[in-house]
């Protein structure tokens, strides 16, 4: 059983310790509600670019070499990610190095230099990253399906942003975005795993202590405004025609699921699993195994703070793309009208819960889960509760999700030698 203690620091930043027995590793993660969804139109790509710039150094570790070499001397795995939901920075180390890792992470993330010369160099690096994505048809399909599902809403814009934006971002604008979005009350700090090397337990004397001093490197900022609410679902069909033998197909449905209810989110995950989340799923069994239409086929669910998404996808021979698309739609329609079978719900529930148990053997996975629960949903962060919730999902709850997926209303994106008329 994890032992969880939480406090809020003077700068408004919630600090959570999740002690996991039986591990020698510790993950430290700091996250903010400052992902691509919070950007203004002209800022698209700025959240991700700021993530890159932070790694150039802070006050104590004041250049990228000191940051990287210090992490390596600890044997640490240091990284970050930006999504539409979050920006997060994390390091995983052996437990004995926890305090040194805290000193490093809070220095360059909490008080980054954001030097103009570094900015000019990194601008070219991120533009190359964008170009690399454009060369990968599967990545292009992922960006295209977001546009098809959300249009010009922030959820429809690429996290990396367009090259044209990267060429114009100024230091002043980047610092302004950080000061507007990286507020303590809309973020969280998480120390997960072996916490035996932390200096004190909350409630013992000054509960902030050394940890309060380190995390106090994040400035106290005014609360930022809310994100732009999700738009009504107005799905499109978009095709980027390419002369190729392979096609990359993506489809998005919007289930009738209340994402503020964790039970409904759990039921959606199990529905997605039985649809296309495992080798025993309907899509894998019929589209790949029985019909041999593709090598890869999947479904995945995602819950933003205010809406659910169900995405299906496949990479396959272009000559088989339309047949696969047609049958994938039919399978969704069959689940909608006929419902799932009890045995496949039971199997999908066991598989989904089991995957979560295995994932939570990793301290980084627990930290990411906790950040999403806390920052996106403002919900409890106990990983055991999450597993128990999956185990408790009923057949009728999954059947209700299936009925709530409108088989005739979906966004479609494809990269390959096709036209939109083929996906009517």
Secondary structure, 3 states (H helix, E strand, C coil): CCEEEEEECCCCCEEEEEECCCCCEEEEEEEECCCHHHCCHHHCCHHHHHHHHHCCCCCCCCCHHHHHHHHHHCCCEEEEEECCCCEEEEEEEEHHHHHHHHHHHHHHHHCCCCCHHHHHHHHHHHHHHHHHHHCCHHHHHHHHHHHHHHCCCHHHCCCCCCHHHHCCCCHHHHHHHHHHHCCHHHEEEEEEECCCCCCCCCCCCCCCHHHHHHHCCCCCCCCCCCCCCCCCCCCCEEEEECCCCEEEEEEEECCCCCCCCHHHHHHHHHHHHHHHCCCCCHHHHHHHHHCCCCCEEEEEEEECCCCEEEEEEEEEEHHHHHHHHHHHHHHHHHHHHHCCCHHHHHHHHHHHHHHHHHHCCCHHHHHHHHHHHHHHCCCCCCHHHHHHHHHHCCHHHHHHHHHCCCCCCCEEEEEECCCHHHHC
